[in-house]
Amino acid sequence: MALDNTTEVETPEHVRFRYRVAGPVRRMLAYLLDLLIRIAALLVVWVIIVIAFAATREAIQGFVLITLFIMEWGYYVFFETTGDGRSPGKRVLSLRVVKEGGYPIGFIDSVLRNLLRSADFLPLGYMLGLLSMAADTRFRRLGDRVAGTMVVVEERGLVAAPLALHPPLAEGELDAFPQRPPLSAWERETVELFLRRADLTSARRDELAQTIAPPLAQRMGLQAQAKNPTRFLALLHHRAAATGRPRGG
């Protein structure tokens, strides 16, 4: 059985994303890297306490236990929430935690998947978690199933060519658009993937654009510019691409 598999998810806007889900070996390597980082941090805290505070043995043990608790329960939640689904170990192995629908995870999602980490560890050495992953096509452990998340491999090998605007930009066509469109990373990726769909008929493209464009246009007060939703999305992406990085999502 392959240790990495490809899965396809469809957003509520009917745009499909294809992901390569991470297998047990790659995830275990990321876990070991994170474990080494946590052990190193624990040793640093222990040395600081011993040298700086000259604390008693009982006090040192107390500080170390508190630090161990924070590292065990807060390490992944902190990095997955602030690092767009990536702990340091996952970043090195090019892994990312996402929702099953492809969306970025939030604080509650990370808390749920990591609270179940102790159950995945049972009876020893993440045996239950490995069995759960082996029985699932998306290699989800128990925590992932409860939180509705999965771990995917970030593909960095190919960089898509920039999207060209067709027909070319007309004079004044972007005047009403904000200089920096308030698009999250997820929204910009959704719009770009839609625009790159070469397999769509004209009717199907317009149908999908009708579901994506109106909420974005309403948020920006651009309803008049969205009468042609497909063109509106192309202009919106063109403006966002010309003004740099999207807002975090």
C-alpha positions as CSV (number, residue, x, y, z in Angstrom):
1,M,0.0,0.0,0.0
2,A,1.3,3.5,-0.9
3,L,2.3,5.6,2.1
4,D,1.0,8.7,0.4
5,N,-2.3,9.0,-1.5
6,T,-4.1,11.6,-3.5
7,T,-7.5,12.8,-2.4
8,E,-9.9,15.3,-4.0
9,V,-12.2,17.6,-2.1
10,E,-14.8,20.0,-3.4
11,T,-15.5,23.3,-1.8
12,P,-19.1,24.7,-1.2
13,E,-18.3,26.9,-4.3
14,H,-17.9,23.6,-6.3
15,V,-14.2,24.2,-6.9
16,R,-12.2,21.0,-6.6
17,F,-8.8,20.8,-4.9
18,R,-6.5,17.8,-5.2
19,Y,-4.3,17.0,-2.3
20,R,-1.6,14.4,-1.6
21,V,-2.3,13.1,1.9
22,A,0.6,12.3,4.1
23,G,1.3,8.7,5.1
24,P,2.4,7.4,8.5
25,V,6.2,7.4,7.8
26,R,6.4,11.0,6.8
27,R,4.2,12.1,9.7
28,M,6.2,10.0,12.1
29,L,9.4,11.8,11.0
30,A,7.8,15.1,11.5
31,Y,6.7,14.0,15.0
32,L,10.2,13.0,15.9
33,L,11.6,16.3,14.8
34,D,9.0,18.1,16.9
35,L,9.8,15.8,19.8
36,L,13.5,16.7,19.6
37,I,12.6,20.4,19.6
38,R,10.4,20.0,22.7
39,I,13.0,18.0,24.5
40,A,15.6,20.7,23.7
41,A,13.3,23.4,25.0
42,L,12.6,21.5,28.2
43,L,16.4,21.1,28.8
44,V,16.9,24.9,28.2
45,V,14.1,25.7,30.8
46,W,15.7,23.2,33.3
47,V,19.1,24.8,32.9
48,I,17.7,28.3,33.3
49,I,15.8,27.4,36.4
50,V,18.8,25.7,38.0
51,I,21.3,28.5,37.2
52,A,19.2,31.7,37.5
53,F,16.9,30.8,40.5
54,A,19.0,28.3,42.5
55,A,15.6,26.6,43.2
56,T,15.1,23.6,45.4
57,R,14.8,20.2,43.9
58,E,11.1,20.2,44.4
59,A,10.7,23.6,42.8
60,I,12.7,22.6,39.8
61,Q,10.6,19.5,39.4
62,G,7.5,21.6,39.6
63,F,8.7,24.0,36.9
64,V,9.8,21.2,34.7
65,L,6.4,19.5,35.0
66,I,4.6,22.7,34.2
67,T,6.8,23.2,31.1
68,L,6.3,19.6,30.1
69,F,2.5,20.1,30.3
70,I,2.7,23.2,28.2
71,M,4.9,21.6,25.6
72,E,2.8,18.5,25.3
73,W,-0.6,20.3,25.0
74,G,0.3,23.7,23.8
75,Y,3.1,23.2,21.3
76,Y,1.1,21.8,18.4
77,V,-1.9,24.1,19.1
78,F,0.2,27.2,19.1
79,F,2.2,26.3,15.9
80,E,-0.7,24.8,14.0
81,T,-2.9,27.9,14.7
82,T,-0.2,30.6,14.1
83,G,1.7,28.7,11.4
84,D,-1.1,27.9,9.0
85,G,-1.4,24.3,10.1
86,R,2.4,23.6,10.3
87,S,4.5,22.8,13.4
88,P,8.3,23.1,12.9
89,G,8.6,19.4,12.1
90,K,5.7,19.5,9.6
91,R,7.3,22.6,8.0
92,V,10.6,20.7,7.4
93,L,8.8,17.7,6.0
94,S,6.5,19.9,3.8
95,L,3.3,18.9,5.7
96,R,0.3,20.9,6.6
97,V,-2.9,20.2,8.6
98,V,-6.1,21.3,6.8
99,K,-9.8,20.8,7.2
100,E,-11.3,17.9,5.3
101,G,-12.8,20.4,2.9
102,G,-9.4,21.9,2.2
103,Y,-9.9,24.9,4.4
104,P,-7.2,26.2,6.8
105,I,-7.7,24.9,10.4
106,G,-8.7,27.1,13.3
107,F,-7.9,27.2,17.0
108,I,-10.7,24.8,18.0
109,D,-9.8,22.4,15.2
110,S,-6.2,22.2,16.5
111,V,-7.4,21.8,20.1
112,L,-9.7,18.9,19.2
113,R,-7.2,17.0,17.1
114,N,-4.4,17.4,19.8
115,L,-6.7,16.5,22.8
116,L,-7.1,13.1,21.2
117,R,-3.4,12.6,20.9
118,S,-3.3,10.7,24.2
119,A,-6.0,8.3,22.9
120,D,-4.0,7.8,19.7
121,F,-1.0,6.9,21.8
122,L,-2.8,3.9,23.4
123,P,-1.8,1.3,24.3
124,L,1.8,2.2,23.5
125,G,3.7,4.0,20.8
126,Y,0.7,5.5,19.0
127,M,-0.6,2.0,18.2
128,L,-4.2,3.0,18.1
129,G,-3.5,6.0,16.0
130,L,-1.5,3.9,13.5
131,L,-4.4,1.4,13.2
132,S,-6.8,4.3,12.7
133,M,-4.6,5.7,9.9
134,A,-4.2,2.3,8.3
135,A,-7.9,1.9,8.1
136,D,-8.6,5.3,6.5
137,T,-8.0,6.3,2.9
138,R,-6.9,9.8,4.1
139,F,-4.6,8.4,6.9
140,R,-6.5,10.1,9.6
141,R,-5.8,9.3,13.2
142,L,-8.5,9.5,15.8
143,G,-7.8,13.2,16.5
144,D,-8.1,14.0,12.8
145,R,-11.5,12.2,12.6
146,V,-12.9,14.0,15.5
147,A,-11.7,17.4,14.4
148,G,-12.5,16.9,10.7
149,T,-8.9,17.4,9.7
150,M,-6.2,15.7,7.6
151,V,-2.5,16.1,7.0
152,V,-1.4,16.9,3.4
153,V,1.9,17.1,1.6
154,E,2.6,20.6,0.1
155,E,3.6,20.2,-3.5
156,R,6.4,22.7,-4.3
157,G,7.9,21.1,-7.4
158,L,5.9,22.9,-10.0
159,V,5.1,26.6,-10.1
160,A,2.1,27.5,-12.3
161,A,2.6,30.2,-14.9
162,P,0.9,33.6,-14.0
163,L,-2.6,33.9,-15.2
164,A,-3.1,36.2,-18.2
165,L,-6.1,38.4,-18.4
166,H,-8.3,37.8,-21.4
167,P,-9.5,40.0,-22.9
168,P,-6.8,42.6,-22.0
169,L,-7.6,45.2,-19.3
170,A,-9.8,48.1,-20.6
171,E,-9.2,51.6,-19.5
172,G,-10.8,52.4,-16.2
173,E,-12.0,48.8,-15.7
174,L,-10.2,48.5,-12.3
175,D,-11.0,52.0,-11.0
176,A,-13.7,50.8,-8.6
177,F,-11.6,47.9,-7.2
178,P,-9.7,48.4,-4.0
179,Q,-5.9,48.7,-4.3
180,R,-5.5,45.7,-1.9
181,P,-8.6,43.4,-2.3
182,P,-9.6,42.0,1.2
183,L,-9.1,38.4,0.1
184,S,-7.9,35.7,2.4
185,A,-5.3,33.2,1.2
186,W,-8.1,30.6,0.9
187,E,-10.3,32.9,-1.2
188,R,-7.6,33.9,-3.5
189,E,-6.6,30.3,-4.0
190,T,-10.2,29.4,-4.8
191,V,-10.5,32.2,-7.3
192,E,-7.3,31.2,-9.0
193,L,-8.1,27.5,-9.2
194,F,-11.5,28.4,-10.7
195,L,-9.8,30.6,-13.3
196,R,-7.3,27.8,-14.2
197,R,-10.1,25.3,-14.8
198,A,-9.7,24.6,-18.6
199,D,-12.1,21.7,-18.6
200,L,-15.2,23.8,-18.0
201,T,-17.8,24.7,-20.6
202,S,-18.8,28.3,-20.9
203,A,-22.1,27.6,-19.3
204,R,-20.6,25.7,-16.4
205,R,-18.0,28.4,-15.9
206,D,-20.7,31.0,-15.6
207,E,-22.7,28.8,-13.3
208,L,-19.7,28.4,-10.9
209,A,-18.8,32.1,-11.1
210,Q,-22.4,33.0,-10.0
211,T,-21.8,31.1,-6.7
212,I,-18.3,32.6,-6.0
213,A,-18.5,36.2,-7.2
214,P,-21.6,37.6,-5.4
215,P,-20.4,37.2,-1.8
216,L,-17.0,38.8,-2.7
217,A,-18.6,41.6,-4.6
218,Q,-21.1,42.4,-1.8
219,R,-18.3,42.5,0.8
220,M,-16.4,45.0,-1.3
221,G,-19.4,47.0,-2.5
222,L,-18.7,46.0,-6.1
223,Q,-22.1,44.6,-7.1
224,A,-22.2,46.8,-10.2
225,Q,-18.9,45.3,-11.4
226,A,-20.1,41.7,-10.8
227,K,-22.8,41.7,-13.4
228,N,-20.4,39.6,-15.4
229,P,-19.2,37.3,-12.6
230,T,-16.5,35.5,-14.6
231,R,-14.9,38.7,-15.7
232,F,-15.3,40.1,-12.1
233,L,-13.3,37.2,-10.7
234,A,-10.6,37.6,-13.3
235,L,-10.3,41.3,-12.6
236,L,-10.3,40.7,-8.8
237,H,-7.5,38.1,-9.1
238,H,-5.6,40.4,-11.5
239,R,-5.7,43.2,-8.9
240,A,-4.8,40.9,-6.0
241,A,-1.9,39.4,-7.9
242,A,-0.6,42.8,-8.8
243,T,-0.6,44.1,-5.2
244,G,1.2,41.3,-3.4
245,R,0.4,38.7,-0.8
246,P,-3.2,38.0,0.2
247,R,-4.4,38.4,3.8
248,G,-4.0,35.4,6.0
249,G,-6.8,32.9,6.2
